[in-house]
Amino acid sequence: MTSMSTAEARDQFSDVVNRAAYAKERIVLTRRGKPFAAVVPIEDLELIERLEDEVDIRDAEAALKEAEEKGTIPLEQLAKELGL
């Protein structure tokens, strides 16, 4: 993984993008010496999004199971309990 300042990345934008796209290099952009953002291959982003989707599905399934086991309450009742 490569690090470079945002100023360097701005000056070398085409090269940075090509390195991520074709060389599959991950480039960490820094600002004042601290990691700020990253330029990554599209495959990395797609993998992250698939993993996030899987976590969301598991959470939704767990919430549905809990609702089946414990039951639910009407929205009006919840609003009243929360003072809304």
C-alpha positions in Angstrom: 0.0 0.0 0.0 1.3 3.4 -0.9 0.8 6.7 0.9 1.0 10.2 -0.6 -0.2 13.6 0.3 -3.4 15.0 -1.2 -1.2 17.6 -2.9 0.9 14.9 -4.5 -2.2 13.0 -5.5 -3.7 16.2 -7.1 -0.5 16.8 -9.1 -0.4 13.1 -10.2 -4.2 12.5 -10.4 -4.1 10.5 -13.7 -1.2 8.3 -12.5 -2.9 7.7 -9.1 -6.2 6.6 -10.8 -4.4 4.4 -13.3 -2.3 2.7 -10.5 -5.5 1.8 -8.7 -7.4 0.8 -11.8 -4.8 -1.2 -13.6 -2.1 -2.1 -11.1 -4.7 -2.8 -8.4 -2.7 -0.6 -6.0 -4.3 0.9 -2.9 -3.2 4.4 -2.3 -3.7 6.1 1.0 -4.0 9.9 0.8 -2.7 11.9 3.7 -3.3 15.4 4.9 -0.8 16.9 7.4 0.8 13.4 7.6 -2.5 11.7 8.7 -4.5 9.2 6.6 -7.4 11.1 5.1 -8.9 9.0 2.2 -8.0 6.2 -0.2 -8.0 5.5 -3.9 -8.7 1.8 -4.3 -9.4 -0.6 -7.2 -13.1 -0.9 -8.0 -12.9 -4.6 -7.0 -12.0 -3.6 -3.5 -15.0 -1.2 -3.3 -17.3 -3.9 -4.6 -16.1 -6.4 -2.0 -16.6 -3.9 0.8 -20.2 -3.2 -0.4 -21.0 -6.9 -0.7 -19.7 -7.5 2.9 -21.8 -4.5 4.1 -24.8 -6.0 2.4 -24.3 -9.3 4.1 -24.0 -7.7 7.5 -27.2 -5.7 6.8 -29.1 -8.9 5.8 -28.0 -10.7 8.9 -29.0 -7.8 11.1 -32.4 -7.6 9.4 -33.0 -11.4 9.8 -32.1 -11.1 13.5 -34.5 -8.2 13.9 -37.3 -10.1 12.2 -36.6 -13.2 14.4 -36.7 -11.0 17.5 -40.0 -9.4 16.4 -41.5 -12.9 15.9 -40.3 -14.1 19.3 -41.0 -11.0 21.4 -43.8 -9.4 19.3 -44.2 -5.8 18.3 -46.1 -2.8 19.4 -48.1 -0.3 17.3 -46.3 2.9 16.3 -48.7 5.1 18.2 -47.8 3.2 21.4 -44.1 3.6 20.8 -44.5 7.3 20.1 -46.5 7.7 23.4 -43.8 5.8 25.4 -41.1 8.0 23.9 -43.1 11.2 24.5 -43.4 12.1 20.9 
